[in-house]
Amino acid sequence: MRSFDDIERAEIDTGLAESAFRMTDDWDGKPYDPPAAEQPGVYAWGEAHLQYAYLLQYRATGDARYLETLLRRFRQLLALRDDRRGARDVLRGRVMPAWGSVRFSEGRYTCFIVHAGMLLYPAAAFLALAAESPMLRERFASEIAEFTPAVLETVHAFDSEWREGPEEGEGYYLDTAYGGQYLPLNQQNCLGRVLVQLATATGEAAYRARVAGLARYLKRRLILRPDGAYQWQYRPPQHPPFDGPGEDISHAAMNVEYAVLCHQDGIVFTGEDLSRRAAAFLQVVRKAPDRFAECVDGSGTDNRYLDVLALWGNLAATDPAVIDAIRDALAARPPLTGPFALLTAAMLDYKQAG
């Protein structure tokens, strides 16, 4: 497989990435209409992966140039935030300090929580790293001062959509774009990943409390299979039973990473919980070294999401066989391209570095 630096030199330019496998156009290779810069929420499915790749590569190597690139790109992204362009969220009736789009909302311009979570996560994770590193705080003092309030503004713009419940200790977000129903697990946990990092970056207990609420909401909707693996739905009901069809492995990866982050910080999820998720990947999703199910219950079209397996890579801390399975599967297929090629290389480097 190509190295991170080789992919960066060959395929990554200074513009913001519009999709996961190419720097411009949508997932189908068609130009965005309106252009991506006029509906910047779509960068959640391209640029967010790219910035995450630079974060992981810093963790793998300790080379601060990767953080410099991440922060430079995040500054470009901030310049397109709706409040800095005067773009109005038509569903909320106000300008949001977030990134709107007309996709997935029947052409109406609105800001999705999942987009905010994806776009904020690499910068929020940088702030958490800096909070625990005097060297990073000194080197990037101006960036920390600039980006901390910006990240907090976006996160708190969605506070009115947070709800406690339905069970004691749980919490969830509403979906303003679709009639105010509760969000799918992966969408709210994308913002949850940001909250995990802010709990570290700020030391404020309120963020940790909200992280725990989301974590309990997720954990209580996991189904333990007879084979010892977890499975779960894309949007399980508020109340039992929760035994519906499994979530696709692309969206499910966000819930997996959220659980990993929570476990690392001692919040709700145990080592046994992560082992059950690793079992889902290795025993249910992986049907053969080169064949992976579409959904976490083993259903769907095999290899539909083979290109995004790296998103499950953080489970390797629980079971190293996860990263070996990802590496072996991708070695047997044509090389990835674009931002996701960079993210995959970074995840493999990060896990190899231990």
LOTI-853701 format. One record per residue (C-alpha): y negated, z negated, x negated. Coordinates in steps of 0.2 Angstrom, whole numbers, padded with zeros to 4 digits, always signed. Example, Ala and Ser with C-alpha at 12.3 -4.5 7.8 and 13.67 -1.06 7.14 Angstrom:
+0022-0039-0062+0005-0036-0068
***
This chain:
+0000+0000+0000-0018+0003-0006-0028-0011-0013-0043-0018-0004-0055-0011-0016-0048+0006-0016-0049+0006+0003-0067+0000+0003-0072+0013-0010-0064+0027+0000-0068+0023+0018-0081+0010+0021-0099+0014+0021-0115+0004+0024-0116+0008+0043-0108-0004+0056-0090+0001+0060-0088+0007+0078-0069+0005+0080-0054-0002+0071-0048+0013+0063-0063+0024+0059-0081+0020+0055-0088+0030+0069-0083+0034+0087-0072+0024+0099-0053+0021+0098-0050+0038+0105-0061+0047+0092-0075+0051+0105-0093+0047+0102-0100+0032+0112-0111+0036+0127-0123+0027+0126-0122+0026+0106-0115+0011+0099-0131+0004+0093-0138+0004+0111-0122-0005+0117-0118-0016+0102-0105-0026+0110-0093-0012+0106-0094-0017+0087-0083-0031+0092-0068-0019+0090-0073-0012+0073-0087-0021+0063-0080-0038+0068-0063-0033+0060-0072-0027+0044-0082-0043+0042-0067-0053+0044-0059-0043+0031-0072-0048+0019-0071-0066+0023-0052-0065+0020-0054-0056+0003-0066-0070-0002-0053-0083+0002-0040-0073-0007-0050-0070-0023-0065-0082-0024-0076-0068-0028-0093-0071-0019-0097-0052-0019-0086-0051-0003-0097-0064+0005-0113-0055+0000-0106-0040+0009-0101-0049+0024-0118-0057+0026-0127-0041+0023-0118-0033+0037-0120-0048+0048-0139-0046+0046-0138-0028+0052-0128-0034+0067-0141-0048+0071-0154-0035+0071-0146-0026+0086-0144-0042+0096-0150-0040+0114-0165-0052+0112-0171-0043+0097-0171-0026+0106-0176-0032+0123-0161-0027+0131-0157-0035+0148-0140-0041+0154-0140-0034+0172-0126-0045+0178-0135-0061+0172-0152-0055+0176-0159-0060+0159-0160-0055+0141-0146-0064+0131-0145-0068+0113-0129-0058+0112-0123-0041+0111-0121-0031+0127-0111-0015+0132-0107-0005+0147-0089-0003+0143-0077-0013+0154-0091-0017+0167-0092-0001+0177-0107+0005+0168-0117-0011+0170-0125-0018+0154-0118-0035+0151-0113-0047+0137-0095-0052+0136-0090-0069+0129-0075-0061+0119-0087-0049+0111-0098-0063+0105-0083-0073+0099-0077-0058+0089-0094-0054+0081-0099-0071+0077-0082-0077+0070-0084-0071+0052-0101-0078+0050-0097-0094+0058-0082-0096+0046-0093-0093+0032-0105-0107+0038-0089-0119+0038-0084-0114+0021-0102-0117+0015-0102-0134+0023-0088-0139+0012-0094-0131-0004-0110-0136-0014-0109-0120-0024-0110-0109-0008-0123-0120-0001-0134-0117-0016-0130-0099-0018-0133-0094+0000-0146-0107+0005-0157-0094+0013-0143-0085+0023-0137-0102+0029-0154-0106+0035-0156-0089+0044-0139-0088+0052-0135-0105+0058-0148-0105+0072-0143-0087+0076-0125-0092+0078-0129-0107+0088-0141-0097+0100-0127-0085+0105-0114-0099+0107-0125-0109+0118-0131-0094+0129-0114-0095+0137-0114-0114+0140-0118-0112+0159-0101-0103+0160-0091-0117+0154-0081-0128+0166-0070-0144+0164-0053-0144+0171-0043-0139+0180-0032-0153+0173-0038-0168+0164-0044-0164+0146-0044-0145+0149-0058-0133+0149-0061-0115+0151-0075-0101+0152-0079-0090+0167-0080-0071+0167-0097-0067+0174-0093-0048+0173-0079-0049+0185-0085-0060+0199-0085-0077+0190-0066-0079+0189-0059-0088+0174-0057-0079+0158-0041-0072+0150-0034-0084+0137-0038-0072+0122-0056-0069+0128-0061-0087+0129-0051-0092+0113-0061-0079+0103-0076-0090+0106-0065-0105+0103-0062-0099+0085-0081-0099+0083-0082-0117+0090-0069-0123+0078-0079-0117+0063-0095-0124+0070-0087-0141+0072-0085-0140+0053-0101-0132+0049-0112-0145+0059-0101-0160+0061-0106-0161+0079-0092-0169+0090-0097-0159+0105-0090-0143+0097-0073-0152+0093-0072-0158+0111-0074-0141+0118-0061-0134+0105-0049-0147+0111-0052-0143+0130-0048-0125+0127-0033-0129+0116-0026-0140+0130-0029-0127+0143-0019-0114+0132-0005-0126+0127-0001-0131+0145+0001-0113+0149+0014-0109+0136+0032-0106+0142+0046-0112+0130+0060-0100+0131+0078-0104+0129+0078-0097+0112+0065-0109+0106+0050-0097+0106+0034-0098+0116+0028-0084+0128+0013-0083+0138+0003-0072+0150-0013-0063+0147-0022-0072+0161-0010-0086+0168-0015-0095+0184-0025-0111+0184-0010-0120+0191+0009-0119+0188+0020-0109+0188+0015-0100+0172+0031-0089+0170+0024-0072+0172+0024-0056+0161+0020-0059+0142+0004-0054+0135+0003-0039+0123+0004-0044+0105-0014-0037+0101-0023-0048+0113-0010-0062+0110-0015-0063+0091-0031-0071+0096-0022-0085+0104-0011-0087+0090-0025-0088+0077-0034-0101+0088-0019-0112+0088-0017-0110+0069-0035-0115+0067-0034-0130+0079-0018-0136+0070-0027-0135+0053-0040-0147+0060-0028-0158+0069-0033-0153+0086-0019-0153+0100-0007-0140+0092+0007-0147+0081+0018-0139+0068+0032-0137+0080+0020-0127+0092+0016-0115+0078+0035-0114+0073+0038-0109+0091+0024-0095+0090+0032-0089+0073+0049-0088+0082+0041-0077+0096+0035-0065+0082+0051-0065+0072+0064-0067+0085+0057-0059+0101+0043-0047+0096+0052-0040+0080+0067-0031+0086+0071-0023+0070+0061-0022+0053+0052-0006+0059+0052-0010+0078+0040-0022+0087+0039-0025+0105+0023-0022+0114+0022-0040+0122+0026-0057+0117+0041-0058+0129+0049-0043+0121+0044-0031+0134+0034-0015+0134+0034+0001+0123+0040-0003+0106+0028-0001+0091+0013+0002+0103+0003-0011+0093+0012-0009+0076-0005-0005+0067-0012-0022+0072+0002-0033+0066-0009-0041+0052-0018-0051+0066-0003-0062+0066-0003-0065+0048-0011-0083+0049+0006-0089+0055+0013-0086+0038+0007-0104+0034+0020-0110+0045+0034-0097+0041+0031-0085+0026+0044-0073+0034+0029-0068+0045+0019-0060+0032+0035-0052+0024+0039-0044+0041+0022-0037+0042+0022-0030+0025+0039-0022+0027+0034-0015+0044+0018-0007+0038+0026+0000+0021+0037+0011+0032+0023+0019+0041+0009+0031+0037-0006+0021+0028-0018+0013+0040-0036+0019+0040-0054+0012+0042-0058-0006+0045-0041-0011+0050-0034-0005+0034-0046-0016+0025-0042-0031+0036-0023-0028+0033-0025-0027+0014-0036-0043+0015-0023-0053+0025-0009-0048+0013-0020-0053-0002-0025-0069+0006-0007-0074+0011+0000-0069-0006-0014-0080-0015-0007-0095-0005
***
